[in-house]
Amino acid sequence: MSEEQVLKTIRVSPVVPATILLSINHSVFVKRDQTNFTIEPTLSVEASEVYPHVKYTSIEEYLSHFA
């Protein structure tokens, strides 16, 4: 579905819960709002700095269990 088709479906849908779901889907899958932003360097913090007592597993370490 193109973005125009999704927006048209949202506008003509008579059911309010459907329009909410369609709006969220448009935001997430079409506009990619969940990944289309930048974090200011002054606000970003590495998780290991916030929780130094937690042992984190790297992606490589996790995936090595499947090799």
Backbone as ProteinMPNN parsed JSONL, in Angstrom:
{"seq_chain_A": "MSEEQVLKTIRVSPVVPATILLSINHSVFVKRDQTNFTIEPTLSVEASEVYPHVKYTSIEEYLSHFA", "coords_chain_A": {"N_chain_A": [[0.845, -1.173, 0.0], [0.56, 2.177, -0.815], [1.728, 5.305, 0.607], [-0.167, 7.299, 0.215], [-2.484, 5.774, -0.185], [-2.76, 4.568, 2.329], [-3.193, 6.821, 3.965], [-5.606, 7.729, 2.848], [-7.286, 5.585, 3.491], [-7.297, 5.842, 6.258], [-8.611, 8.311, 6.517], [-11.206, 7.757, 5.473], [-12.203, 5.716, 7.002], [-14.79, 4.583, 9.048], [-14.717, 3.629, 11.605], [-13.535, 4.327, 14.747], [-11.505, 2.972, 16.436], [-10.177, 1.573, 14.406], [-9.092, 3.616, 12.853], [-7.236, 4.638, 14.607], [-5.46, 2.477, 14.901], [-4.619, 2.238, 12.226], [-3.391, 4.728, 11.94], [-1.248, 4.52, 13.729], [0.132, 2.389, 12.516], [0.809, 3.646, 10.1], [2.541, 5.63, 11.03], [4.598, 4.05, 12.131], [5.385, 2.112, 10.123], [5.37, 3.361, 7.577], [6.256, 6.091, 7.754], [8.326, 5.661, 9.466], [8.786, 6.642, 12.063], [9.727, 5.74, 14.513], [12.419, 5.318, 14.235], [13.45, 7.453, 12.966], [14.92, 9.76, 14.022], [17.162, 11.887, 15.84], [19.41, 11.642, 18.565], [20.424, 13.909, 20.931], [23.84, 14.397, 21.588], [24.523, 15.288, 24.142], [22.502, 14.347, 25.712], [22.522, 11.62, 25.534], [23.277, 8.451, 26.967], [25.357, 5.772, 27.762], [24.221, 2.501, 28.337], [25.662, 0.789, 30.015], [26.934, 2.559, 31.677], [24.914, 3.586, 33.224], [23.855, 1.347, 34.509], [26.053, -0.222, 35.951], [26.401, -2.621, 37.316], [25.175, -4.65, 35.923], [25.617, -7.425, 33.792], [26.211, -7.276, 30.475], [25.246, -8.791, 27.399], [26.853, -9.194, 24.395], [25.906, -8.837, 20.924], [27.321, -10.531, 19.247], [28.237, -12.434, 21.098], [25.793, -13.509, 21.976], [24.728, -14.556, 19.565], [26.616, -16.498, 19.052], [25.83, -18.777, 20.339], [24.173, -20.061, 18.608], [25.686, -20.979, 16.574]], "CA_chain_A": [[0.0, 0.0, 0.0], [1.331, 3.419, -0.847], [1.408, 6.215, 1.706], [-1.43, 7.976, -0.112], [-3.573, 4.828, 0.05], [-2.908, 4.415, 3.776], [-3.817, 8.041, 4.482], [-6.996, 7.747, 2.395], [-7.992, 4.599, 4.301], [-7.478, 6.439, 7.586], [-9.62, 9.376, 6.423], [-12.556, 7.277, 5.163], [-12.609, 4.655, 7.919], [-15.798, 5.081, 9.983], [-14.516, 3.051, 12.93], [-12.467, 5.06, 15.427], [-10.338, 2.139, 16.76], [-9.452, 1.239, 13.175], [-8.296, 4.772, 12.436], [-6.096, 4.73, 15.526], [-4.527, 1.425, 14.503], [-4.047, 2.615, 10.933], [-2.492, 5.871, 12.158], [-0.017, 4.001, 14.338], [0.83, 1.639, 11.467], [1.379, 4.622, 9.167], [3.681, 6.252, 11.699], [5.678, 3.081, 12.346], [5.865, 1.396, 8.945], [5.538, 4.217, 6.401], [7.108, 7.244, 8.07], [9.436, 5.141, 10.281], [9.016, 7.622, 13.128], [10.423, 5.164, 15.662], [13.865, 5.309, 13.997], [13.805, 8.634, 12.187], [15.206, 10.884, 14.901], [18.527, 11.891, 16.362], [19.52, 11.895, 19.998], [21.483, 14.876, 21.205], [24.955, 13.761, 22.303], [24.553, 15.673, 25.557], [21.451, 13.618, 26.416], [22.692, 10.174, 25.414], [24.063, 7.797, 27.998], [25.578, 4.35, 27.526], [23.516, 1.72, 29.359], [26.612, 0.235, 30.991], [27.259, 3.617, 32.632], [23.766, 3.752, 34.115], [23.717, 0.109, 35.274], [27.357, -0.882, 35.872], [26.361, -3.939, 37.949], [24.545, -5.607, 35.017], [26.502, -7.97, 32.765], [25.546, -7.207, 29.185], [25.647, -9.772, 26.402], [26.984, -8.583, 23.066], [25.198, -9.558, 19.867], [28.198, -11.616, 18.814], [28.216, -13.463, 22.14], [24.475, -14.142, 21.945], [24.578, -15.345, 18.344], [27.554, -17.625, 19.045], [25.116, -19.951, 20.844], [23.464, -20.68, 17.491], [26.655, -21.399, 15.552]], "C_chain_A": [[0.892, 1.239, 0.0], [0.917, 4.304, 0.332], [0.08, 6.921, 1.455], [-2.623, 7.06, 0.149], [-3.824, 4.641, 1.546], [-3.611, 5.63, 4.363], [-5.28, 8.138, 4.066], [-7.831, 6.77, 3.221], [-8.26, 5.136, 5.696], [-8.598, 7.474, 7.554], [-11.031, 8.829, 6.251], [-13.05, 6.2, 6.116], [-13.595, 5.205, 8.945], [-15.567, 4.614, 11.422], [-13.31, 3.709, 13.592], [-11.298, 4.151, 15.812], [-9.52, 1.761, 15.522], [-8.586, 2.402, 12.724], [-7.079, 4.952, 13.335], [-5.041, 3.711, 15.137], [-3.856, 1.765, 13.18], [-3.075, 3.783, 11.074], [-1.171, 5.433, 12.774], [0.789, 3.23, 13.306], [1.487, 2.578, 10.464], [2.629, 5.252, 9.768], [4.869, 5.299, 11.786], [6.253, 2.557, 11.044], [6.1, 2.275, 7.721], [6.518, 5.346, 6.7], [8.344, 6.853, 8.879], [9.816, 6.115, 11.397], [9.787, 7.052, 14.313], [11.933, 5.126, 15.466], [14.353, 6.571, 13.309], [13.989, 9.852, 13.088], [16.653, 10.787, 15.354], [18.488, 12.213, 17.847], [20.677, 12.856, 20.204], [22.595, 14.2, 21.994], [25.001, 14.106, 23.788], [23.514, 14.915, 26.378], [21.664, 12.113, 26.408], [23.614, 9.641, 26.502], [24.182, 6.324, 27.624], [24.939, 3.565, 28.669], [24.46, 1.166, 30.412], [27.068, 1.285, 32.003], [26.141, 3.792, 33.662], [23.622, 2.551, 35.043], [25.031, -0.67, 35.233], [27.374, -2.291, 36.463], [25.761, -5.022, 37.046], [25.563, -6.081, 33.992], [25.723, -7.999, 31.453], [26.108, -8.257, 28.248], [25.718, -9.073, 25.056], [26.204, -9.417, 22.054], [26.026, -10.746, 19.408], [28.179, -12.766, 19.816], [26.891, -14.223, 22.124], [24.332, -15.058, 20.737], [25.528, -16.531, 18.292], [26.906, -18.899, 19.581], [24.417, -20.713, 19.721], [24.403, -21.209, 16.418], [27.013, -22.862, 15.691]], "O_chain_A": [[1.868, 1.311, 0.746], [-0.113, 4.075, 0.967], [-0.706, 7.117, 2.381], [-3.655, 7.51, 0.647], [-4.974, 4.565, 1.978], [-4.527, 5.485, 5.172], [-6.114, 8.586, 4.854], [-8.956, 7.087, 3.608], [-9.333, 4.91, 6.255], [-9.437, 7.515, 8.453], [-11.97, 9.379, 6.825], [-14.214, 5.807, 6.041], [-13.29, 6.175, 9.638], [-16.165, 5.155, 12.352], [-12.198, 3.656, 13.066], [-10.158, 4.525, 15.538], [-8.297, 1.645, 15.599], [-7.464, 2.197, 12.262], [-6.016, 5.37, 12.875], [-3.858, 4.04, 15.052], [-2.645, 1.594, 13.037], [-2.046, 3.82, 10.399], [-0.106, 5.915, 12.388], [2.006, 3.397, 13.224], [2.61, 2.326, 10.026], [3.65, 5.39, 9.094], [6.009, 5.695, 11.545], [7.47, 2.551, 10.863], [6.959, 1.954, 6.9], [7.497, 5.532, 5.978], [9.299, 7.625, 8.968], [10.993, 6.379, 11.644], [10.435, 7.802, 15.043], [12.666, 4.921, 16.433], [15.554, 6.735, 13.093], [13.295, 10.857, 12.932], [17.28, 9.732, 15.26], [17.633, 12.965, 18.313], [21.779, 12.632, 19.705], [22.321, 13.5, 22.968], [25.466, 13.306, 24.599], [23.625, 14.842, 27.602], [21.046, 11.4, 27.199], [24.586, 10.284, 26.899], [23.201, 5.705, 27.212], [25.099, 3.923, 29.836], [24.095, 1.082, 31.585], [27.543, 0.93, 33.082], [26.397, 4.108, 34.824], [23.306, 2.708, 36.222], [25.113, -1.685, 34.542], [28.267, -3.077, 36.148], [25.838, -6.204, 37.382], [26.281, -5.279, 33.395], [24.697, -8.671, 31.345], [27.296, -8.576, 28.294], [24.756, -8.436, 24.627], [25.884, -10.577, 22.314], [25.497, -11.839, 19.202], [28.113, -13.933, 19.429], [26.876, -15.448, 22.244], [23.873, -16.194, 20.86], [25.273, -17.485, 17.556], [27.39, -19.996, 19.301], [24.105, -21.894, 19.877], [23.954, -21.825, 15.452], [27.815, -23.377, 14.912]]}, "name": "protein", "num_of_chains": 1, "seq": "MSEEQVLKTIRVSPVVPATILLSINHSVFVKRDQTNFTIEPTLSVEASEVYPHVKYTSIEEYLSHFA"}
